[in-house]
Amino acid sequence: MRTIRVLSLLLLTVLCVTACHQGKPLYGNLRAEADSLPAAPDVRPYALNSNFRITADTLWLHELPFTDSLAVYRGDELVVAECAVHPEDSIDSLWVKVARDQATMGWIQEHKLLENIVPVDPISQGIHWFSSRRTLAFFIVLGVFFLWTVARAIRRKQLRLVWANDIDSLFPVILSWLLVFAATLYNTLQSFMPQIWQRYYYAPSLNPFEQPFVLGLFVLCVWLIVLFGIALVDDIFHQTRAEVALFYLSGLASVSIFLYIFFTYAWIYLAYLCFAVYTGGCVWWLRRASRYPYACGACGAKMRRKGVCPHCGTLNE
């Protein structure tokens, strides 16, 4: 009952936050430039007055007529001031005017700008961090280390882990399924709807109800992952000692890393097949987990088999 109350309170908080969020126009500011661009400018993934932070060591801006140049550096913040088309440029005809301050402003090709900046919005920066190759390598190394440690501990019966020597809770399996579902949705967005994801990257929102369907499902999954993650931590620390709970969470984090990497970077149709198999495995486990044919004679706790009660340590024969 305590866990249900915690879940209800967190869900109510999420609904209040998302319901009160007012969406912002993604590209409305670019409509004023329609006469200067050959194609509809409002399809740009960013808007005028968007703020970016430079990720490259040095970025060169050009002053008209694109002969003089000045440098801006990593960590500097730029604001988009204007867009213009130069058909004579065979590499990228769309140029963007950005400014660091009143004295430092200039033009740069759009593709070069987007390759070397990240929006200042914390959600966009989180997406950028999770999507970078260095972060992926870090996740792989961290996952291998955790999984190796977890495997050794399980062999010695010193550690519990989701799917192997698991705890008496439904939250770990539900949480892992939500993670797999979110990773599959992300893979779908990258494979079939990259423009929608790009627009979200430059104008993110935490409200799943103001997004396109697939993207809204992804945002909702992220909320549910946070919700069930908090409930899982609460449940684990009430069931086991702090040391066991911390090791369990480390093992779950390791498994989650591999699930995220696989379902995010796998071929999309293989990801769909594996998602269906994983969903079937979760349903089977949840149905099995609900069966408790025995009860402890001392404390009355539910037990799947006779033996030592995991709650009070009494031997039940």
Beta strands, then each sheet from edge to edge (+ up, - down):
strand 1: 51-54
strand 2: 58-62
strand 3: 69-73
strand 4: 77-85
strand 5: 94-101
strand 6: 104-109
strand 7: 117-119
strand 8: 294-295
strand 9: 302-303
strand 10: 307-308
strand 11: 315-316
sheet 1: 6+ 5- 4+ 1- 7+
sheet 2: 2+ 3-
sheet 3: 8+ 9-
sheet 4: 10+ 11-
end
